[in-house]
Amino acid sequence: MPSDDPEKFDGMLLALAQQHEGGVQELLDTIFSFLARKTDFYTGCAEGAAERLVMSKFKKYEDQALEVVKKKQQEKEATDRKKQEKAAEKKKLETDAKKEEMQITELTDEEAAKLQKELDEKKSETVKEVKPTSSNGVSVSTGEDENTAHDSDEEDPKEKGKVKPNSGNGCDLPNYRWTQTLQEVEVRVPIKVNFSVRPRDLVIDIQKRRLKCGVKGQPPIIDGELYNEIKVEESTWVVEDGKSVLLNLEKINKMEWWSRLVTSDPEISTRKINPEPSKLSDLDGETRGLVEKMMYDQRQRELGLPTSEEQKKQDIIKKFMEQHPEMDFSKCKFN
């Protein structure tokens, strides 16, 4: 009977596949050789039955694989379509704004002076206010805000010397590039040799807390202790076009951002990480709620405002004070 869990033997099969430097062809040789030498697969049934069995299983999983590819293509097309619609909507808004600007009639000198005075007053009031936020609680950035934040980072001794994350919330290094989500780390390593690289030309060793990657007979490109633990059985690697290696490392702790791939790397500033909303939508409800709470609390601390837990305590205290107006709280200190 087939296993209820289709991924039950993935760890063993992956380990077996990685020992076959010749790829799938060599792996299939091993499997069919085993069936011929150690079982009656070819001889224990009617002529042609073994071949029909193999082809039926091949067809079954071919259909499944093609369906997955088709589904991913449909999802990609839907995502691209949404991006195009958003871009078109943004362009329309910009066009409408320009039309409105063009419709503004010329002002007299007196009207212009009055309007300028009002704008100056509003600008002055805005500067005095606390940095505004958008409807979803995200800080609205301005040039001055960015400079202030940059100065703040420089003044914070914990942020001194840290690198700004790349677009994938990782780091671009001289010999490789890594990016991350809360679930996994992706590492792309260019192999700088004058021939097309095959799996057997490489030394790849993925351990729970250590990673080694390089070309046989040469110093390793990566060889060090990982920032945190990974699931070895869920982590994979593949050669791309004979020119680079792509590694996918599955995090064990899916509630933290890595500040470096291996401990010898320069450290990135996790405060400047900007996860895409589309990635958050992929999470299950409970995990997404925890992640959004974590992000909200981080923003609140950066703005010097109370976190969700602190706000909840303040709300309880406020409600208690409203219910007991006869009590004097002027000398109380609330932490």
N, C-alpha and C positions, 0 to 999 in steps of 0.2 A: 504494500500500500504506500502511496506517496506521502511524504511528510506534510503535516498540517502547516508547518513553518517552512516556506520555500527558501529562506535564508539560513536555515539551520546549519548547513554544511559549508557556507560561504567562506568561513575562516580557513578551513582545511583545504578547500579547492583553490582559494586564492594563494595560499602558501605553496600548493602543488604547482599552480600555473607560473608563479614567480621563479620556480627552479628550472623552467623550460625556456632556455635562452632563445630557442628557435621559434617561440610564439605558439599560436594556436595549433599549427600543423604538427609540431612536435608533441604538444599535449594530447592531441587526438591519437597520435601514434601510440603513446603510452597506454591510453585507455583501451583502445581496440586490441593492442598486444596483450594486455592483462586479460581481457575477455577470451581471447584465443588460447592463451596458455593455462589459465587457471579456472575456466568455466566451460560448460558445454553450450555456450551461447550460439555458436555457429552450427553445432552438430546435434543439438538436443531437440530439434523440432523439424518440421517439414521444410523442404528446400525453398529457399526464398523468404521464409518467415522472418529470419533475423533482419534481412534487408528491409522488409516492409515495416518491421517494428522501428528500426532506426529512422526510416524516412517519415513515419507517422509522428515520432517525437520531434524530429527536426522541423517538420511542417508546423506542428503545434507551437513551438517556441519561436519559430520564424515569424508566425502571425502575431504573436504577442510582442515581439521586438518591433515589428513594423508598426503595430498599433501605438506603441509608446512613442516612436519617432514621429508618427503622424500627430499624436496629441501634443507633443512638444512644439511641433511646427505650428499647429493651430494656436497654441498659447502665445508663441512668439509673434504670430501675425496679429493676434488680438492686442498684445502689448504695443506692437508697432503702430497699430491703428489708433489706439488710445493716445499715444505720443503725438501722432500726426494731428489728431483732433484737438489736443491741448495746444499744440503749436499754432494751429489755425485759429483757435479761439483767442490765443494771446495776440496773434497778429491783428485780428479783427479789433480787439480792444485798443491796441496801439493806434490802429488806423482811425478808429472812432475818436480817440483822444486828440489826434492831430487835427481831425476835422473840427472838433470843438474849439481847438486853439485858433484855427483859421477863421472861425465864425466870430471871434471876439472883435468887437468894433473898436476903433481908435478912441482913446481917451483924451479929454482936454488936459491941459497942464494941471489944473486944479484937481480934477478927478484922479489923475495919475499920482499926485502928491498925497492925496487922501488914502488911496489904495496902498501905496508904499508904506505909509505910516501904520496902517492896519497889519500889513505883513510883518513889519519890524516888531510890532507888539506881540503878535502871535509867536514869532520866532523866539523872542525873549522869554515868553511864558514856557515854551517847549523846553528850552535849555534848563529851566529851573525844575522841571518835572523829572520824576524817576524814569529811567529808560523805558520806553513803551514796549508792550508785547503784542503779538498778534492774537487772534481769537483762540488759537490752540495752545497758547501759553509759551510759544517760542519767541525769544528775543528778536526784536526788529533791529537789524544791524545798520549802522551808518558808518561813514568813514571815520568819524570821531570815536564811535564806540569801538571799532576794530582797533584803532590805535591805542585806546585806553586799555582794551583787553590784552593787547600785545604787551603794553607796558606792565600790566598787572602780572602777566606770565613771567616777564623778566624779573619782577620784584619778588615773585614767589620762588623761594630757594628750591622747592620740589620740582619746579618746571624748568629750572635753568639747565641748558644744554640738551634739552629734549628736542627731537625732530618732529616737524609737522607731518601728520599722516598723509599718505598718497590718496588718490581718489578711491582706492579700494580699502581704506582704513588700515593699511599696512605700511610698508616701506620699500622704496626703490634703492637697492644697494648695487655696488659695482658689479658683482658677480651673479646676482639673482634678484628677483622681485617677489614679495609676498603680500597677499591681501587676506582679509578675514571677514567673516560674519560671526554672529554669536555661536553658530553651530560648528563651523569648520575654518581651517586655514588652508589657503591655496598658495603653493610655491611654484614659480616658473623659473627654471634654471637653464640658461643658454649653454650649450656644450660647444666650446670653441676649439674644434679640431677640423682637420682638412679632409674628413671622410664622413659618410652618412652613418650616424650612430645607430647601433642595434642594442636591444636589452642586454645581450651577453657582453657588450663592451663596457658596461657600467657596474658600479658598486653602489647599490642602494640598500641601506639598512635602516628600517623604521622600527624604533623601539618605543616603549611607553613614555619615556622621558628623554629620548636621545634620537638624533637624526644624523645620518651620514649619506652623502651623495657625491659621486665623482666618477671619473673615468679610470678604468683599471690601469695600473702602472703609473698614474699621475697623482699628485697631492689632491686630497678631497676638496671639493668646492665648498661643501658644508660639512662640518663635523663638530657637533657640540650638543650641550644639554638644552632641551626645549624649555620654553618659558613655563609650560605647565604640561600636565599629563594628557595623552591622547588615547583613543581606542585603536589599538594596532589592527585588530581584525576588520575595522571599518575604514581603514586608511589605505589608499591605493596610489599607484604611480603608473605613468605611461610615457612612452617616447613619442614626441610630436615631430613629424616630417623628418626624422633623423637628425634634427638640429637642436632640440631642447627636451627637457624632462618636465612634466607637469605632475606635481604631487598634491594630493588632497588628504589633509590630516583632520580627522574627526575629533573635536574637543570632547573631553569628559565633562568639564564644567562649562555649561552653556549659558552662564550668567555673568561672564566677564569678558573684557576685551584684553587681548595680549598687547603688551607694550614692546615686545620684540619676539622674533622667531626663536633664536637661540641666545643664550646668556651673553655671548660675546658680541652680539649685534648692538648698534646704537639704539637707544631707547626712544620710542615715539611718545608724544603727548596724547594719552587716551582722553584727555579733556576736550581735545579738538576733533575727536572722531564724530563722523556725521552719518549714522546709519540711514539707509534709504527706507522710506515708508513701505515700499513694495516688499522689502525683506521682512518687515515686521508682520505684514499681512499673511506671510507664509507660516507663522507660528501658530500653535494651538492656543485656544482661549486663555488658559491659565498662564502659560509661559509668556504670551503677549502682554497680559496684564502686569506681570512682574517686571518685564522689560520696560514697559511704558512708565511704571511707577519709578523704576530705577533712573530712567532718563529725566523724568520730571524732578525728582529729588536732586539730581546732579545740577540741573539748570537753576533750581532754587538756591542751592548753596553758592553757585557762582555769582548770583545776583544778591547774595546776602539776605535771602528771604527764607521763611520757615519751610521745612520739608513737609511731606504729606502727614507724617506721624506727628511732627511738632504742631502743624496746623490743626490736626484733630484734637490734640490736647488743649490748644488755645480755645477752640470752639466749645469744648466741654466746660472749661473754666468760665468762658463768657456766658454760657447758658446758665450755669450755676449762679453767677453774679446777678443775672437778670431775674432769676427766680427768688433771690434773697436780697432785695434792695435795702432791707433794714440792717444788713451787716456792713461793717466798714472794712474795705479791702485796700485802703490807701497805703498801709504799711506792709502789705504782703508782697513777697517776692516769688514769682512763678518761674520755674526753670523749664 
